């Protein structure tokens, strides 16, 4: 019973984004419509996390390594992972 309660608690804290992996909560609104807009492209959500980097900024692959070599404005493409109970060092 305790394990089920823990699992339910963890699931309720995952960003919605239609169950897509790697989406930071502050960007979840980008993934709520029928399409993802990135640059001049409109991609259907079934092309998000399909292991092919379609968007120039990597927004279509938040949960895969497909865009891991990208750098956007000097910053590497990012992946968000919700670690329940984790406290960052700084």
DARACOR-V422084 format. One record per residue. PHI is phi in radians with two decimals (NA if undefined). PSI is psi in whole degrees, 0 to 359 (999 if undefined). Layout:
# DARACOR-V422084
phi->PHI psi->PSI
phi->PHI psi->PSI
This chain:
# DARACOR-V422084
phi->NA psi->320
phi->-1.14 psi->320
phi->-1.11 psi->320
phi->-1.14 psi->321
phi->-1.13 psi->317
phi->-1.07 psi->314
phi->-1.09 psi->316
phi->-1.08 psi->319
phi->-1.10 psi->316
phi->-1.13 psi->318
phi->-1.13 psi->322
phi->-1.21 psi->345
phi->-1.76 psi->3
phi->-1.36 psi->135
phi->-0.97 psi->143
phi->-1.16 psi->288
phi->0.58 psi->36
phi->1.03 psi->30
phi->1.35 psi->14
phi->-1.35 psi->139
phi->-1.37 psi->152
phi->1.42 psi->8
phi->-1.62 psi->123
phi->-1.22 psi->141
phi->-0.94 psi->327
phi->-1.23 psi->346
phi->-1.94 psi->4
phi->-1.06 psi->332
phi->-1.14 psi->338
phi->-1.17 psi->338
phi->-1.93 psi->21
phi->-1.71 psi->342
phi->-1.52 psi->186
phi->-1.31 psi->343
phi->-2.42 psi->156
phi->-1.83 psi->126
phi->-1.66 psi->123
phi->-2.45 psi->117
phi->1.07 psi->231
phi->-1.62 psi->2
phi->-1.66 psi->146
phi->-2.09 psi->112
phi->-1.87 psi->135
phi->-1.10 psi->147
phi->-1.08 psi->341
phi->-1.26 psi->353
phi->-1.68 psi->1
phi->-1.41 psi->134
phi->1.05 psi->36
phi->-1.67 psi->11
phi->1.21 psi->24
phi->-2.34 psi->124
phi->-1.42 psi->98
phi->-1.54 psi->322
phi->-1.53 psi->142
phi->-1.12 psi->337
phi->-1.79 psi->1
phi->1.41 psi->8
phi->-1.07 psi->338
phi->-1.46 psi->355
phi->-2.26 psi->55
phi->-1.23 psi->339
phi->-1.97 psi->13
phi->-2.28 psi->174
phi->-1.67 psi->10
phi->-1.03 psi->326
phi->-1.89 psi->20
phi->-1.12 psi->339
phi->-1.50 psi->357
phi->-1.32 psi->151
phi->-2.30 psi->124
phi->-2.01 psi->116
phi->0.91 psi->42
phi->1.41 psi->357
phi->-1.90 psi->140
phi->-1.19 psi->153
phi->-0.99 psi->146
phi->-2.06 psi->159
phi->-2.29 psi->130
phi->-1.80 psi->130
phi->-2.24 psi->119
phi->-1.39 psi->111
phi->-1.86 psi->100
phi->-0.98 psi->123
phi->1.52 psi->355
phi->-1.30 psi->136
phi->-2.04 psi->117
phi->-1.11 psi->152
phi->-1.21 psi->318
phi->-2.31 psi->999
